[in-house]
Amino acid sequence: MLQQHFTTDYSADIAAALETPGGHLSLGCGGFILHYGYGAMLSGYDCDAIKAQSIAACLPVIDSRCVAFDVVVQLTLGGPLVAVGRAPEPAPWHGLSYAPLHAVAIRYAAAGAEIWNIPEVETLPAPAERRTGP
C-alpha cells in the first residue's frame, strides 16, 4: 500500500522566531522546541523537517542530539537560559539566569552540538569520551 508522507510547514512559526530577539530552534533527544517569543514555544518530534526549514530561513539552530545525555543535562540545569524576547541579565551567567543566545550556544558548541546560523559560534569537536557516535 502506498503511504503518504506529509511535512508540516513551519514557516509562520519560524518567521515569528526570526522577529524575536533570542528566537531559535533547539533539538534534543526528546524532540524539538522552537522558541519564538517570551514564554512562547512550539514543541514536537518532526526534527528533521523543522531543522531543514529553520536553517534555510537563517534561524539560529542548536542541535544537541549528538551530545551525551549527561552533558546535556549539565548544560541545561547548570547553565543559563536563552533570553528569548527579553533582555539578558548581566554576566556572569549561572543556572536559571538569562543570557544572550550566543553565550549559551558557545557552551553547547564546546560540548559538540551542531550550531547553525549563530554568528561567531562554530561547532567544536567533542572530546573522545563524550562522543556518542562513530
C-alpha positions as CSV (number, residue, x, y, z in Angstrom):
1,M,0.0,0.0,0.0
2,L,1.3,3.5,-0.9
3,Q,1.8,5.7,2.2
4,Q,1.5,9.4,2.1
5,H,4.2,11.5,3.8
6,F,3.3,15.0,4.9
7,T,5.8,17.6,6.0
8,T,4.5,20.3,8.2
9,D,5.1,23.9,7.0
10,Y,6.7,25.7,10.0
11,S,7.3,28.9,8.0
12,A,4.9,31.1,10.0
13,D,6.4,30.0,13.4
14,I,10.0,30.3,12.1
15,A,9.2,33.8,10.9
16,A,7.9,34.7,14.4
17,A,11.1,33.3,15.9
18,L,13.2,35.4,13.4
19,E,11.5,38.5,14.6
20,T,12.1,37.8,18.3
21,P,15.4,38.6,19.9
22,G,16.9,35.3,21.0
23,G,14.4,33.3,18.9
24,H,15.9,29.9,18.0
25,L,15.3,26.2,17.4
26,S,16.8,23.7,19.9
27,L,16.8,20.0,19.1
28,G,17.5,17.2,21.6
29,C,16.8,13.5,22.2
30,G,13.2,14.3,23.2
31,G,12.3,16.3,20.1
32,F,12.4,20.0,19.2
33,I,11.5,23.3,20.8
34,L,11.1,26.4,18.7
35,H,11.4,29.4,20.9
36,Y,9.5,32.2,19.2
37,G,8.5,34.7,21.9
38,Y,8.8,35.5,25.6
39,G,7.3,32.3,27.1
40,A,6.1,31.1,23.6
41,M,7.3,27.8,22.4
42,L,6.3,25.2,19.9
43,S,7.5,21.6,20.5
44,G,7.2,18.4,18.5
45,Y,9.1,15.4,17.1
46,D,9.4,16.4,13.4
47,C,13.0,17.3,14.0
48,D,14.5,16.9,10.5
49,A,11.8,18.9,8.8
50,I,11.8,21.8,11.1
51,K,15.6,21.8,11.3
52,A,15.9,22.0,7.5
53,Q,13.3,24.7,7.3
54,S,15.0,26.7,10.1
55,I,18.4,26.5,8.6
56,A,17.1,27.6,5.2
57,A,15.4,30.6,6.8
58,C,18.6,31.5,8.6
59,L,17.1,30.9,12.1
60,P,19.7,30.0,14.8
61,V,19.7,26.3,15.5
62,I,21.3,24.3,18.4
63,D,21.2,20.6,17.8
64,S,22.4,18.6,20.8
65,R,21.2,15.2,19.7
66,C,24.8,14.1,19.1
67,V,25.9,15.1,22.7
68,A,25.9,12.6,25.5
69,F,22.7,12.9,27.6
70,D,24.6,13.6,30.9
71,V,26.4,16.5,29.3
72,V,23.1,18.0,28.0
73,V,21.6,17.7,31.5
74,Q,24.6,19.5,33.0
75,L,24.3,22.3,30.3
76,T,20.6,22.6,30.8
77,L,20.4,22.6,34.6
78,G,23.7,24.2,35.4
79,G,23.9,26.8,32.7
80,P,21.9,29.9,31.8
81,L,18.7,30.0,29.8
82,V,18.5,31.9,26.5
83,A,16.9,35.3,26.9
84,V,14.1,35.0,24.3
85,G,12.0,38.1,23.8
86,R,13.5,39.7,26.9
87,A,16.8,41.5,27.8
88,P,19.6,39.2,29.0
89,E,20.9,39.6,32.5
90,P,24.4,40.9,33.1
91,A,27.2,38.3,33.2
92,P,28.3,36.1,34.9
93,W,25.5,33.8,34.0
94,H,24.6,30.7,36.0
95,G,21.7,28.2,36.2
96,L,18.3,29.9,35.8
97,S,19.8,33.2,34.7
98,Y,19.0,34.7,31.2
99,A,22.0,35.1,28.8
100,P,22.2,36.1,25.2
101,L,21.8,33.3,22.6
102,H,25.4,33.3,21.5
103,A,26.6,32.8,25.1
104,V,24.5,29.7,25.5
105,A,25.4,28.4,22.0
106,I,29.1,28.6,22.8
107,R,28.6,26.2,25.7
108,Y,26.7,23.8,23.5
109,A,29.3,24.1,20.7
110,A,32.1,23.3,23.2
111,A,30.2,20.1,24.1
112,G,29.9,19.0,20.5
113,A,26.4,20.2,19.5
114,E,25.8,21.3,15.9
115,I,25.3,25.1,15.7
116,W,23.7,26.8,12.7
117,N,23.2,30.5,11.9
118,I,24.7,31.9,15.1
119,P,27.5,34.4,14.2
120,E,30.9,33.8,15.8
121,V,29.9,30.4,17.1
122,E,31.3,27.3,15.5
123,T,30.7,23.7,16.2
124,L,33.8,22.4,18.0
125,P,34.9,18.7,18.1
126,A,33.7,17.0,21.3
127,P,36.2,15.2,23.5
128,A,36.6,11.5,22.6
129,E,35.0,10.3,25.8
130,R,31.8,12.4,25.1
131,R,31.2,11.3,21.5
132,T,28.0,9.4,21.1
133,G,28.6,8.2,17.5
134,P,31.4,6.8,15.4
